[in-house]
Amino acid sequence: MIRSCLSRSRLLLLATGLLMACAPARPPLLLDLTHSFGEETIYWPTNKPFHWEKTDWGTTAAGYWYASANFSASEHGGTHMDAPIHFGRGRSTLDQVPVERLIGPAVVIDARPQCQTNPDYELTVDDLQGWESRHGRIEDGALVLMLTGWGQRWPDKTSYLGSAADDPHLPGSR
């Protein structure tokens, strides 16, 4: 059911991850693609990891419970969306991307076999044309998602990044 549903799904990107819903004739399908932020979160090797520190934790002098903490994290870790400015001077920051640009018809290109043999695999025109030959033309304005299978490597940092060094090899990163 998931495979047939995903090809006709609508995509909504929220700050915490991706939620997918099937075409209106079917009940909604929610697919959580996120990982929790914490000590196991994988970050780009040159960035600082997640840090969390309690600041207040207990009953106050006034007699009520108060819990508070500070946290910091790199923007390039866990489930996230890269803003256009990430690789393009003068492009939009994430807060400048209208939510309407993140909602629309979506297709999922299964590139797991290619990614298994090439950790630097990037989607090709042949992949898109192959998908279209099996499922029909990709709608104008559709969001194209690449299924890499890389999530099964989480949270093993070396396996996920493809290297113990500061030179990651993961699909679409080159």
C-alpha positions, 0 to 999 in steps of 0.5 A: 500500500505504501509504494502505490500510495507514495507515487500519488502523494502530497508532501508537506515539509514541517520543521520536524520532518516530512509528513505524507498523505495519500490522494483524497480517495484514501485515508491519510498516510503519515510517514515520519522520516525524522530522527530525534535530536540528541547525543546520537544525532549525526552531524556534518563532520566539520560541525559541532555535535548536539549539546544539551545542559540543564539550567534549572530542574526542580522545585523553585523557592515559590514551590512550583516545578520548573525545568529548563535547559540550554541546547545547541546544535549545528544546522547540518544534522539529523533530519533537516532541509538545506536552504537554497543559500547553502550552496548559492550566494544570494539565494533564499534562507530557510525562513524566506522559502514560502511554505507553498513551495513545500506542498504539492504532488510528490514522487519517490524515486527508489535509488536504493540499488544504486546507493548500495554500490555507490555511496556518492550516488546522485539522481540522474535524468535516466532515473527520472525517465525510468520512473516516468516510463513505469508510472507516467509523466512527473507532474509540473511542480512536483516534488521529487524525493530520492529513496536512498535506504540510508536511514537503515544506517542510523545512528551508526555515524561511520556507516551513515557518513560512509567514512570515519574521516571528515570526508563523508560519502552519502548519496547526493552529498557530492 
